[in-house]
Amino acid sequence: ASVAKAAPAAAAKPDPAWLQAVLERFAGFGVKASGGAGDTASGAWLEGELASLGYRSERQAFEVPYAEVRKATLAVGDKVVDVFPQAIVRTTDPTGLTLPLKAASVGGSLDGAIALVVLPFRRWVSLAEPAASSALKDAFDRGAEAAVLVTTGPTGEAIGLNVSASKPAFPKPVVILAPKDAEPFVTAAKAGESATLTVDAEVGRRPAYNLIARLDRGAAKTLIVTTPRSGWFTCVAERGAGVAVWLWLAETLAASRPGVNLEFVATSGHEYIYLGGEQYLEHHAPKPADTHLWVHIGASAAARDWHELPGGLRPLPSADSQRVLTATPDLIARTRAAFAGLNGLEAVYEANRANAGGELVNVIEAGYARAIGLYGGHRYFHTAQDDLRCVSGDLVAPVAAAFQSVIAASL
């Protein structure tokens, strides 16, 4: 059933219950890996929502790598745990790869071994981060036949890492081991015990698409609003919060009839370091001279914060402050005013290569003069546990209201 048709009038404030319904619908599509069932279905759902509002939609197709995993485990003796194959996935024989497990932190040869690489504590995002990529390169340069990467982070869960789809991948298997499962394998690696790594998966390339929905007002310039919809896991806070804000803006701007054309884009391919965003920017986006404003709603727009207590993480009713807002110079003051009081978003930085995150970096470098963008990384970011516990309509509502306000002030 459509949620867009049930949305309040254009001048109304965002309704937390309506936004919650959007989040629940998005969560229901499951894993959002690019070109997979959840990503494809969520795009089709949004396509229907915007069609009901009068937008003309099209799908911009492109190809992405993929892996449909049948089995991914690491075993030492009778200790067996699931691991997450890191893209771009290299498989083992279905029976697994059995070799000594060795700690990469210890110098010397790793010939004929599985390297165990324990990363420092961070909210990890990408394999392009030097601390991750250089550690893996070093392990393979020293002869490792495979690598097990422990993504030490705030939840103890395995963190999937974004990766380029165009640069050569590591030639041998790399998997992510959850820190909460790592201790016995760290012990085994110190002793050089034998381990079996199994990565059995169907791998290749498959089609994905950006949803591009346009409401042409016959105006000289276009307002572009973009948000990614894909990711390694269910991505309810990472992607769902942005999707909810995006859909709210599509509804309210269609009703308010501003003197610009509207173009709403929900991209796939995000986890391949913004592949879908790059495809849209290169092949479809209105030219900078024809664009009034570009608004990008990136990751973790309104994710829940958590207390870190001895008994584990406990949910808070407030939003995680690890979210960043940037704007081009002429929009900084009004953006700061619109987002005042929203923790993490009060300090609006100039949108440039140093400060802008995600797809907005490419937008700025392509010459778009007026832009606003948000990005962030909450505690359960890029983990399989990023579910409905991590976000709510109440948390999304003030962010949606702030975007609504700053766009109205910028038209």
N, C-alpha and C positions, 0 to 999 in steps of 0.2 A: 504494500500500500504506500502511496505517496505521502511523504511528510511535508513536502514543499507546499502543497495545497492547503495544509492546515496551519501554515505560518501566519502570524499576525500581520497587520498592515505595515506599510513601509516605514512609517514614522515611529512604530512601536519599538520598545526596548527588547533586546533578545530574551526569549523565553527559555529558562533553564529546562523545563520539561520537554520542550520541542527539541532543544539541543541534545538532551539525554536520549531521546528517541533516535536521533541521527547516530549518536555514538553506539547505541545498542545494535542498530541495523548494520553499521560498519563492522562492528565486532563479529557479528553473525556470519560474515563472509569468510572468517578463518584466516589462514596464512595468506599474506599479501605479496609473496614472491613474484617478481615481474613475469608477466605472461602466464602465471598459474591460474588455477580456478578462482581463487579468492580475489586476485587482482582484476581479472577479467570481469567477474560478476559485479564487483563494486563499481567498476567503470560503467557497466551497463545500467546499473541502478541510478547512478548520478546522471547518466545520459537521459534516462526517463524523467527524472526530477526536473532537469532543466528544460526538456521538451514541454513539460506541463506548464512552464513559466513563459513559453514563447521563444525560447532560444533555438537556433538552428545548430545542430551538432554534427560534427564529423570526427572520424577516428583517424589519427595519424599513426600509421603502422611502422614498426621497425623491429629488428631482431635483438634478442638478448640471450646470454648464456643461461643455462638452467641445469639443475640436478634434482632428479626425483630419487630420493634416498630409500633404498631397501633396508640397509643395515649399516650403521656406523658406530663402532665400539672400540674401546681400548681395554685390553685384558692383561693382567699380570697374575699368574697363578689362578686362584679361584675368584679374584677380584675383577669384575667386569662392569664398565660404566658406558653409558651412551656419550658420544661426542658429536660435535656439529662440524660437518665438512665445510671448510672455508673455501668460498669461491675464489677463483674459478676452479671447480672441483676436479681433482685428479683421483682416480679410483685405485684400489688395490685389486689383487685377485680376490674373487668372492670368498675364498677360504682365509684371506687375511695375509698380512705381512708379519712374519715372526722374526724378530731381531733383538739384540740387546737395546735396552732403553738407557740413554745416557743424558746427563744434565748438560745443556749447552753452555751453562755458566762456567763449567770447568774447561780449561783450555785443552788444546790437543786435537787429535784426529777424531772425527765422527764417522769415519769410513765404516760402512756396513752396520750403522746404528740408526735407531729412531731417536731424534733429538727432542728433549723436553725443554721448552723455552718458557720460562716464567716471566711474564711482563710485570713492570711496576704498577702500583695502584693508580687507576685513572678511570674516568668515564670514557671508555674506548669507543671510537667511531669508525675508523678507517684503517685499512692496511697500508694506506699511503703515509700514515704517521711514521716518522723516521724510527722511533723506538721499536715499532713492530716490524717494519720492513727490513731494517738493517739487521735485526736479530735473526730473522729468518734467512736472509741472504748469507749472513755469516755461518749459520749452521749448515746450509747447503754447500757453501764454499769449502767447508771442512769435511765434506763427504757424506753428510747425512742422507739416508734413503727416504726419510719422511720426517715431518716435524709435528709435535704436539704443542700447541700454544695455549698457555694458561692466561686468560684475560682477567687479571686481578682487578676487581672493581667493587662497587658499593653494595652489591647484592649477593655475591658468591655464585652468581649464575654465569653460564657461558654467554659471551657477547659476540654476536656476528659482526664482522667488519666489512664495511663497504670496500669495493675494489674496482679498478678500472677495467672496462670491457675491451679497451683498445690496446693497452700495454701488455706485453707478454706476461703470462702468469708464471708462478713458480712451477717448475717441471715435475715436481714430485708431490705426493699427498701432504696436505696441511689440514689439521683438524683443530677445533677449539675444545679445550677441556675446561669444564666449570671449576672455578677455584674451590668450591665446596667439596668437590670430588678428588682434588689433586693430591692430598697428603700421602696416601699410600704409594702413588706413582712417583712422587718426589723422592720418597724413601727408596723405592725400587731403582730409580735412576742413579742414585748415589752408589748403589751396589752393582750397577750394570746388569741387573736381572733381565731375563728375556721377557719381551712383551709381544703381544699380537695386536696389530692395528688393522681393523677391517673397515674399508670404505667401499661398499657395494651400492652402486647407483647407476641410474640411466642418466647420461650426460649428453649435452649437445646445445643446440640453439633453437629457440622457438619464437613465434611472433608475440609482440606486446603492442600496446597502443596508448597514445595520449588521447584523452577526450578533450576536444576543443569545441566550446559552445559559444556562439556569437549571437548577440542581439543588436542588429544593425539599425541605428537611428538616422542614418544618412548624414552623420556628423563628420566633421573634418578630422577629428581625432578619436582615439580609442582608449578606454580604461581597461588595462589587462590585470586580471587577478589569477594568480597561479598557486597551486598547492600540489605536492607530490601525494600519491595514494599508495605507492608500493613500498615494500620493505621485507626484511628477512623473516619476520614472524607475524603475529596478528596485528601488532602495531597500533593498539587502540588509543593510547595516549600520544605516541610519537606521530602518527598520521591522522588518527581519528579526530583529534582536537582541531587540527587545521582544516580537515574536510568539513567539520561542522560549522566553523566560522565561514569558510568559503561558500557553503550552501546557503547559509543565512544571508550573506552579502548578495549572492545571486538573486535571492528572493526579494530582498528589500530594494536593491537597485533597479530591478525590473519594474517594481511597482512605483518607484519615485521618478522614473523617467528623466534622468539627468541628460544634459545636452552633449553627451558623448556616446559613442558606440561602446558596447560591453563585450569583452571577450574573457570567458572563464575557462581555465585550463587545468585539468587534473592529470598530472603526468605519471607514467610508469617509468621503469628503468632507473629509479632513484638510487638504489643500492649499488648500481654500477657507476658510481661517482657522477650522478646527475645526467645520465645518458638521455633520458626522456626530455629533460629540460633543455639540453643542448640540441636535441633534434627539433624541438619546437622553435627555439631561438634561431637556429640556422635556416630552417625551411618554411616556417609558417608565420612567425610573429610579425605583427605590423612593424614597419620601420620606425626608428627612433623619432624621426620628424613627424610621424603620424600617430604618436603615442602621447596621450595626455599625462598618464601616470601608470606605473607598474607596481602592483602590490603583490608581494610574495609572502605566503603564510607557510613557513617551514615547520621543522620538527618541534614537538614538545611545547606547543603554544600554550597549553594549560594543563600540564601534568601535575598530579598530586605530589606533595612533599611527604616525607616520612621521617619520623624520629629513628635514630640509630641507637637502640638500647641493647643492653647485654642479652636480652631474650630474643633479639631480632628486630627487624624493621616494623614500626607501627605507623599506620596511616594517620595523616593529619588532614584537617579540613581546608588547608591552605595550599597554594600552588608552589611548586618547586621554583626557586629563584634562578636556577641555571638556564635562563632563556634570555636572549639578547635581541635588542631592537635597533635597527639602523635606518637612517633616512638620508636622502641627499640634502645638501645644505639648506636649500630654501624651505624644506619641509620639517627640519629638526624641531623648531619651536612649537609648531602646531601638533606634531606627533608627540612631543613630550607632554604637552597639555592634555592631549586625549588619553594618554596612558598613565597619567599621574596616579600614584597610589597602588599600581600593580607591581608587586615585588619582582625584581629582575628586569622589568621593562621601563622603569623610571629613567634610567640613564640611557638616553637615546644617543647613539654614536653616529658619526658620519659614515654613510655607506660608501666604503672604498674597499680595495683589495685586502687591507689589513683587518678591517672590522666586519665586513659583510660575510655572511656564512651561506653555505649551500649554493643553490642555483643563482642567488642574487649576485654573486661575484661575477659570473659570466654576463649577466644583464648589464651591470655597471660597466664592465670592460667593453661591451658592445656599443656603448655610447648613449644609453637611455638616461636622459638628464634628470628625470624626476622618478624616484623610486622609494619604496618603504619595504623593509623585509624583516622577518622574525625567524630565529632559529634557536634551538636549545637541545639539551640532552639530560633527560631526567634519570632517576636512579635505575629504573628497569629498562632504560633505553637499549634497543637492539638485543633484547632478551625475549625468550619465549613466554616470560611472565608479564609482559606488557599487555595487560588485559583490562577489563572494566573496573578493576580495583584502582587503577592508576589514573583515572580521569572521571569527571562528572560534568553534567550540564551546568551545575552551579559554578564550577571552575571556569568553564568555557565562556559563560555569559558576559562577564566584564571585558574579556578580550574581544569578543564579537562586537560589543558596544563601542569599544575604543576604536576598532577599525572602522566601524560604521561612522563614527564621529569624525575621524581624521579624513576619511574619503569625502564626506560631505563638505568639510572645510576646504578641501583641495580642488573641488570642482568649479 
